[in-house]
Structure formats: structure tokens, C-alpha cells
Amino acid sequence: MAKYLLPFILIVLSISKNVNAFDLTGLQPIAPYGVFSTFSADSLPKGKAAFSTDSDILLDPDYYRFLLKSGYGITDKLEISITIPYVHKWADTIDGFEDSAIGLKHRIFDEERFGLSVAYILNASLPSGRDEFSTDGRFGGGIILTKRIGPVKGHVNFFYEIPGKGSFDEELIFGAGLDFSASHSVKILAELYSKKSHYSEKFDSLEGRFGYRIKAADILYTTIGAGFNFKDKSPDYRIMFSLTFLYPYEKRIIKKIYEEE
């Protein structure tokens, strides 16, 4: 009997080990107010909303992550946003939601006046995910710095988060990203993203991400990218795709100038 149970026990232990090391998503930026996971200090204008659908294909191990994101400009400097992640085929068998995240981003300094845009974020995750993808919620915050130099805009983020489950360690996140305006409607994106996860005592991931964003219309942005983990941590690679819709649509007013004969 034991010899038949042993393979099953080993499989369960293997899955449990992988799930314990699962890297949670948390609050994510909405295009075009961020790179991939690095936030910009810029935010949605007052009264404007954004809706985004994202999909990640993660390789080695292979699984999928889908995100629904939404944001709203309460004022020109204050934005509220939510992120709802869903995981498909983790360990080939496990599907379910991660903890949903909500956050407030407030820009306190503008670049035009201070030479650097500075914002902070207060965020929390609800204990709404499947057990394998949850830390029983979390709360934390971060600082965002943004600077433009010509066609290049740079962003730096520092985040600190405390999981709801006391047995987990706090999380630290560092993100640095660039977006380069190659044309009026195309931006080249690059990002370096490092994280100390809730199951680690040191920074255990360092990922480089590259891609581009196309402004397909005044209300539509398409983002495509790929990520590579430089540390010995799974997943090793990822492919990212997102569609973002802005609402309401603002028509451009074109003024015609007539010359007197």
C-alpha cells in the first residue's frame, strides 16, 4: 500500500512547495501611467477612467495570469485604482484568483515646478484569493519618482508591504523603468524590477522587461513586452500583453485660421 501512496505524496509535496513560493501580483499600474509594473507619478485627470485587460504567459514553470485593472481620477493629482489577478494552470492543475488589490496614488510635487514629479501610494489587498494564491490580504505603501529628459521619461519606485498572514515576511519592491517616445503613437519600454518576496529574507528576483506601447486611438493603448529573470528563480521568462481603454473620449478642438484677403 505504501508504495502506491508514495508517488502521490511526493506529487502533493512538490505542488505544496511550489505554491508556498508563488509570487503574488499586488497593485499594478494602468497604461499609459506606468511601464509594466513600475508606476509613473502621473495619474488620470479628474473625472477620467481607465479599464485594462492584461495577460501574462509565464514560462518555466508554465502557467497563465490574467488581470483586470481599473482606475479613476478623483482629482488631477489623486487617483484610485484596483487590480484583480487570476491564475490559470499553476502546477498544471490549479486555477483561482489572487488577492485583489486597491490603492490611492497622490502626486505631491510636479516636475514643472520642482524639477521632479513625486507621488506616494497607499495600497491594500483584500483576503479574497484562493488559499494557494493568498497571504490573507496585505497593506503597505510606496514612493514614486518621475523625471522627463527630452523624449525619455524615467520612473523609480520603492514599496514596502506587510502580508496579513503573520508567518510571512514583509515584502520590499524596487522598480525602475524608462519609456522613450519613438513617435507620437509609439513608446519603447524598458524596466528593471526586483522584489524581496514574503517567503524570502532577501531580494530573490531581478527581472528585466522590454517592449513597446502603441497608442492605437485616443482611447486605446496596446502594450506588448517580454521579461527575463536574471536570478535563479522561477518563472524564468514571461510574455506580456495588455489593452487599455480610457473614458470619456475627449474630442480634439481644431481651430481654423482664416487669412483676410
C-alpha positions, 0 to 999 in steps of 0.5 A, a space after each residue: 500500500 505504501 508504495 502506491 501512496 508514495 508517488 502521490 505524496 511526493 506529487 502533493 509535496 512538490 505542488 505544496 512547495 511550489 505554491 508556498 513560493 508563488 509570487 503574488 501580483 499586488 497593485 499594478 499600474 494602468 497604461 499609459 501611467 506606468 511601464 509594466 509594473 513600475 508606476 509613473 507619478 502621473 495619474 488620470 485627470 479628474 473625472 477620467 477612467 481607465 479599464 485594462 485587460 492584461 495577460 501574462 504567459 509565464 514560462 518555466 514553470 508554465 502557467 497563465 495570469 490574467 488581470 483586470 485593472 481599473 482606475 479613476 481620477 478623483 482629482 488631477 493629482 489623486 487617483 484610485 485604482 484596483 487590480 484583480 489577478 487570476 491564475 490559470 494552470 499553476 502546477 498544471 492543475 490549479 486555477 483561482 484568483 489572487 488577492 485583489 488589490 486597491 490603492 490611492 496614488 497622490 502626486 505631491 510635487 510636479 516636475 514643472 515646478 520642482 524639477 521632479 514629479 513625486 507621488 506616494 501610494 497607499 495600497 491594500 489587498 483584500 483576503 479574497 484569493 484562493 488559499 494557494 494564491 493568498 497571504 490573507 490580504 496585505 497593506 503597505 505603501 510606496 514612493 514614486 519618482 518621475 523625471 522627463 529628459 527630452 523624449 525619455 521619461 524615467 520612473 523609480 519606485 520603492 514599496 514596502 508591504 506587510 502580508 496579513 498572514 503573520 508567518 510571512 515576511 514583509 515584502 520590499 519592491 524596487 522598480 525602475 523603468 524608462 519609456 522613450 517616445 519613438 513617435 507620437 503613437 509609439 513608446 519603447 519600454 524598458 524596466 528593471 524590477 526586483 522584489 524581496 518576496 514574503 517567503 524570502 529574507 532577501 531580494 530573490 528576483 531581478 527581472 528585466 522587461 522590454 517592449 513597446 506601447 502603441 497608442 492605437 486611438 485616443 482611447 486605446 493603448 496596446 502594450 506588448 513586452 517580454 521579461 527575463 529573470 536574471 536570478 535563479 528563480 522561477 518563472 524564468 521568462 514571461 510574455 506580456 500583453 495588455 489593452 487599455 481603454 480610457 473614458 470619456 473620449 475627449 474630442 480634439 478642438 481644431 481651430 481654423 485660421 482664416 487669412 483676410 484677403 
